[in-house]
Amino acid sequence: MSAGKEKISPCIKWAGGKGQILGEIEKRMPSNFENYFEPFVGAGSVLFFFQPYSAFINDVNPQLINLYRQIQSDPEKLISAVNALDAEECNAELYLKNREEYNQRIKENITDSFTASLFIWLNKHCFNGLYRVNSKGFFNVPYNNRSKGSSIDRENIRYMSKYLKKVKMSCLDFEEAVKNAAQGDFVYFDSPYFPESPTANFTSYAKGGFLPEDHERLAGVFKELDEKGVKVMLSNNDVEDVRELYSGYRIGSFEVKRMINRDANKRRGKEVIVTNYDY
Ligand SMILES: C[S@@+](CC[C@H](N)C(=O)[O-])C[C@H]1O[C@@H](n2cnc3c(N)ncnc32)[C@H](O)[C@@H]1O
């Protein structure tokens, strides 16, 4: 984070969040760039840590982008809505009622402050803070048995809102989201992971998931951006398929702890950061 900026933390827990590898990312950031593009923004740990001056963020999950839009436009209304949900002590019945209400809103395509407040509240009360949807796009994560406590840090949301006011947002597929990146810009790709094995746990953040052919498409977009003179960084699992897709680029590798794995022995893994420039 640069001097003079307020510290902002992600306001939701998100599978694949990059909080623990910010140091590895920082070491490999380009020293200068024009616009910043983050087409798989998720909880935004990288965005909020660096707070780039001219940023374009994107995620295919419409509820997530609705949350950022609500924080951007009216943080106080969102804070009040979450406080109202927190006022009632949670139990399994209330959790299911709010989850049903949220899914009804997804069905009716209602993207407003109340939907965003349910999104934050469910994230705090669901198992492991996971966001997983079924094939119809409905949120299906069970309750974590947390009955009390605040689901929102008000000051953090206010700082986030101030920063997001100058950020441009979209809800598109990643390929579309980087169409306007030009020479001198910087793109950071943090797509869903390439599975470590064919039987690995799969987290579907969005209807349709992210398939091996999407990883191939992503590698094609990386190459096109490289040819345009855009600086590009990409994170993924350290697996052979990823190394093959990005052979010819600079690949840095390091160990990470994995929180979301049912098998405690598999909570360590290796990841890569690929760049098309030297650092
Ligand atoms: C690994 S997470 C990003 C985590 C983020 N860096 C963080 O620190 O929280 C991947 C994100 O990609 C999004 N996503 C999945 N498929 C996508 C697609 N085709 N285009 C854009 N975003 C997509 C998911 O909704 C998810 O938020």
The ligand as an SDF file (V2000), in Angstrom:
LIG
                    3D

 27 29  0  0  0  0  0  0  0  0999 V2000
   -9.6600  -16.7750   -7.2960 C   0  0  0  0  0  0  0  0  0  0  0  0
  -11.0770  -15.7120   -7.2950 S   0  0  0  0  0  0  0  0  0  0  0  0
  -10.3240  -14.1260   -7.1890 C   0  0  0  0  0  0  0  0  0  0  0  0
   -9.8660  -13.8490   -5.7880 C   0  0  0  0  0  0  0  0  0  0  0  0
   -9.3590  -12.4310   -5.5590 C   0  0  0  0  0  0  0  0  0  0  0  0
   -8.0600  -12.2150   -6.1570 N   0  0  0  0  0  0  0  0  0  0  0  0
   -9.2710  -12.1300   -4.0740 C   0  0  0  0  0  0  0  0  0  0  0  0
   -8.1850  -11.8400   -3.5500 O   0  0  0  0  0  0  0  0  0  0  0  0
  -10.3130  -12.2290   -3.4070 O   0  0  0  0  0  0  0  0  0  0  0  0
  -11.6760  -15.8290   -8.9340 C   0  0  0  0  0  0  0  0  0  0  0  0
  -12.8560  -14.9250   -9.2870 C   0  0  0  0  0  0  0  0  0  0  0  0
  -13.1260  -15.0800  -10.6850 O   0  0  0  0  0  0  0  0  0  0  0  0
  -14.5210  -14.9250  -10.9240 C   0  0  0  0  0  0  0  0  0  0  0  0
  -14.8100  -15.5470  -12.2290 N   0  0  0  0  0  0  0  0  0  0  0  0
  -15.0370  -16.8530  -12.5230 C   0  0  0  0  0  0  0  0  0  0  0  0
  -15.1860  -17.0220  -13.8580 N   0  0  0  0  0  0  0  0  0  0  0  0
  -15.0490  -15.7950  -14.4380 C   0  0  0  0  0  0  0  0  0  0  0  0
  -15.0720  -15.3190  -15.7810 C   0  0  0  0  0  0  0  0  0  0  0  0
  -15.2840  -16.1380  -16.8120 N   0  0  0  0  0  0  0  0  0  0  0  0
  -14.8590  -13.9870  -16.0060 N   0  0  0  0  0  0  0  0  0  0  0  0
  -14.6730  -13.1320  -14.9610 C   0  0  0  0  0  0  0  0  0  0  0  0
  -14.6420  -13.5290  -13.6520 N   0  0  0  0  0  0  0  0  0  0  0  0
  -14.8150  -14.8430  -13.3940 C   0  0  0  0  0  0  0  0  0  0  0  0
  -15.1670  -15.5830   -9.7120 C   0  0  0  0  0  0  0  0  0  0  0  0
  -16.4820  -15.0850   -9.4980 O   0  0  0  0  0  0  0  0  0  0  0  0
  -14.1770  -15.2320   -8.5850 C   0  0  0  0  0  0  0  0  0  0  0  0
  -14.5940  -14.0810   -7.8820 O   0  0  0  0  0  0  0  0  0  0  0  0
  1  2  1  0
  2  3  1  0
  2 10  1  0
  3  4  1  0
  4  5  1  0
  5  6  1  0
  5  7  1  0
  7  8  2  0
  7  9  1  0
 10 11  1  0
 11 12  1  0
 11 26  1  0
 12 13  1  0
 13 14  1  0
 13 24  1  0
 14 15  1  0
 14 23  1  0
 15 16  2  0
 16 17  1  0
 17 18  1  0
 17 23  2  0
 18 19  1  0
 18 20  2  0
 20 21  1  0
 21 22  2  0
 22 23  1  0
 24 25  1  0
 24 26  1  0
 26 27  1  0
M  CHG  2   2   1   9  -1
M  END
$$$$
